[in-house]
Amino acid sequence: MPGLDVSEAFDNDFWDSFTLIRRLETVGNDGFSNIANTVTPNQWGVITMASPNDLQRLPEADIALKSIVIVTQVRLQLASANPGNGPTTKADVVQWAGDNYQVTLVEDYSRFGEGFIWAMAQATDYQIAAPTPNPVP
């Protein structure tokens, strides 16, 4: 199985564009954190829904829990703490189809094609964008 290269299996019709937001947190001498965002548009991957849209009813709001799976060659990353006093990397945020998704799981699939990773991300927006209406023929 490790000899299987799936990179040719991804037809261009399956690829979709997303924006990557990489976040770096530093804590100042005053104890307050500061998060610097690096926004990288026009990243490419195959993105599919990971779960049904679950509705969580809370006293303060109704929250739709929505997750996506991303297969890409972009090196998405999870949060990582710096063992010293340096900056901490927060989990990446992916903007796709009008919503923001925070990366919650990353698996290295490079054995199945050069540089591929499989990632799961969960919606962070309290109000999910309305679906696009079907075009009328």
Residue pairs with C-beta under 8 A, 6 or more apart in sequence:
1 112
2 111
2 112
4 112
5 112
5 113
5 114
6 112
6 113
6 116
7 113
7 114
7 116
10 46
10 71
14 46
15 44
15 45
15 46
16 44
16 45
16 46
16 47
16 96
17 41
17 42
17 43
17 44
18 43
18 44
18 45
18 47
18 70
18 94
18 95
18 96
19 39
19 40
19 41
19 42
19 43
19 94
19 95
19 96
20 39
20 40
20 41
20 43
20 74
20 76
20 92
20 93
20 94
21 37
21 38
21 39
21 40
21 92
21 93
21 94
21 95
21 100
22 37
22 38
22 40
22 77
22 89
22 92
23 35
23 36
23 37
23 38
23 89
23 90
23 91
23 92
23 93
24 35
24 36
24 38
24 87
24 88
24 89
24 90
25 33
25 34
25 35
25 36
25 87
25 88
25 89
25 90
26 33
26 34
26 36
26 86
26 87
26 88
27 33
27 34
28 34
35 90
43 72
43 74
44 72
44 73
44 74
45 70
45 71
45 72
45 73
45 74
46 70
46 71
46 72
47 68
47 69
47 70
47 71
47 96
48 68
48 69
49 66
49 67
49 68
49 69
50 67
50 68
50 69
50 120
51 65
51 66
51 67
53 64
53 65
53 66
53 128
54 64
54 65
54 66
55 62
55 63
55 64
55 65
56 62
56 63
56 64
56 65
61 126
63 126
64 123
64 128
65 122
65 123
66 99
66 122
66 123
66 128
67 101
67 104
67 120
67 121
67 122
67 123
68 94
68 96
68 101
68 120
68 121
69 118
69 119
69 120
70 76
70 94
70 118
70 119
70 120
70 121
71 109
71 116
71 117
71 118
71 119
72 116
72 117
72 119
73 114
73 115
73 116
73 117
74 117
75 115
75 117
76 92
76 94
76 103
76 106
76 117
76 119
77 89
77 91
77 92
77 103
77 106
78 91
78 92
78 103
78 104
78 105
78 106
79 88
79 89
79 90
79 91
80 88
80 89
81 88
82 88
82 89
91 102
91 103
91 104
92 102
92 103
93 100
93 101
93 102
93 103
93 124
94 100
94 101
94 102
94 103
94 121
95 101
97 129
98 129
99 123
99 125
99 128
99 129
100 123
100 124
100 125
101 121
101 122
101 123
101 124
102 121
102 122
102 124
103 119
103 120
103 121
104 120
104 121
104 122
105 119
105 120
106 117
106 118
106 119
107 117
107 118
107 119
108 117
109 116
109 117
109 118
110 116
110 117
